[in-house]
Amino acid sequence: MAKINKHSLYIINSTKFYRLIEGLSTRDFSEKIDKSEGYVGLCEGQATDHKYNSADYPLIAQKLNRDLDDITPPDDWAVSDSHKKVDKEVVSLSDPVFVKKVLEGIRASRHAEKLRDLNELYQHLSTKHSKEKEVIKSVWEEYTKTNE
């Protein structure tokens, strides 16, 4: 697993969260921010130390229909250690807690109708991995029971 600074990891994870809410694949989002088709995938991949260029943060936020504050660390962030190297643990749709957070984000967004049908949700999240689909299905079934 690659190592990156905490600040960059925060940006990657928050960007991925909002990218999923918007229903953008890594390739689609790369195109939206005028980068090569594999750029976002490399930033989100755990095997390399690729990260978003700080000059692109405003564009990233704009293309996700967010404010810059939504993708950057909060004001009370511990600045003193924000450049400390950590394992590049990127949030994943294989994590039920993260999936629930994404579903809540979708529900509060203009894409809420995507929660009505599991296949539409898979398509919206651009997931192809069986493990991710398994977790999404499990969380979605529970989520729809309690949020209808």
N, C-alpha and C positions, 0 to 999 in steps of 0.2 A: 504494500500500500504506500502510495506517495505521501509526502509531507508538504503541507502548505501553511501559511500563517492563518491564525484564527479569523482575522478580518475577512480574508478572501474566502474562507470556508463559509462564513456567515452569508456573504453575498451569493455564493453558489447555491446554498440551500434555500435562501429566501427567493432567489430568482427561479429555481426549479419549482418551488411551491406555487408561485404565481403563474408560471408557464403552464403548469398542469391545470390550474383553474381555468385558464384561457383556452385550453385544449390545443396547445401548440406542441408539435413534435420537436425534437431537438433540431431536426433539419429545417422545419418551417421557421423556428425561432432564429436559427442562424441566418436564414435569408432575410427575415424582418429587420435584423440589426446589421445587415450588409456585410456578413462574414462568410467564409467558405462553408460549404454544407456540413462539414464535420466539426466546426468550431465549438458549438454548444455541447456536443457529445464529448469532446475532449475536456472541456471545462468540468463537466459533470462526471466524467470517468474517474475512477479511483486509482487507476494504474499510473497516471501521469500527474505532474504537478502543474498542469495547465490551469489557468484561472482567467477571469474576466479582466480586461484592461480597465483601470479606474477611469480613464477618459470616456469610456463607453457607458458608465453607470447612468447618466441622465437619459441616454437613448434607450437603454434596457428598460428603465422604469417607464418611459413614455410608451414603448411598444407593448408593455404589459398593462397599460392603462392604469398605472400606479404613480404615486409620488415617489420621489427619490428616497424619502424617509421610510417608505415601505420595504425597500430592499437593502438598506444600509442599517448597521447596528444602531440601537437606541442611544440616546444622549448619555445614559448612565453606564454605557459600555466601559469595561475596565481597559482604558487606553494603554495603560502601562504594559500589559501583556498581550495586546492585540496582534503583535507581530511575532509572537512566539510560535514556533513550528509545531503543528499537531498532525495526527493522522488525517488524511483526507477522507473522512467518513461522510459521504453524501447521502442525504435522505433518500429513501427508496420506497417504491410501491410494494415491496415485500414486507414492509413494516406496518402492521395493523394500526398502530397509533398514528403514523403519518397518513395512512390512507383515510382514516376517519377525519383528520384535520383537513385533508384535501376535499373530501365530500362536503364538509361543513362550508368550506370556501366556495365550492361550486354552488351549493344551495343558496348562499348569500349573493351570488353573482348573477349576471344576465344569462348564464348557462344552466340555470336550475333545472330546466326541462330534461337535461341529459341524465338526470338521476332517475327518470321514470323507467328507463329500459337498460338492462345490464349490458347488452351488446352496444348500445349507443354510448354508454359510459366507457366501455373498453376502447371504442373508437376515439372518443373524446380524449382519453388519456394516452392514446397511441401505444398501448401496451400489447406486446406480442409474447412475452415470457409467461410460461404456464404457471410458475410460482407466483408471479404478480397477479395473474388472473384469478388464481385460487384465493389469494388474500383479499383482493378487491371484491370478489363475489361474496366471501364470508362477511366482510365488513359491511358491504352494501346491503345484504339481506338483513342484518341486524339493524342497520341505520334506517332502512325504509320501514321496518316494523315500528320503530320508536319515533319516527319523524313524519308520519303521514298526516 
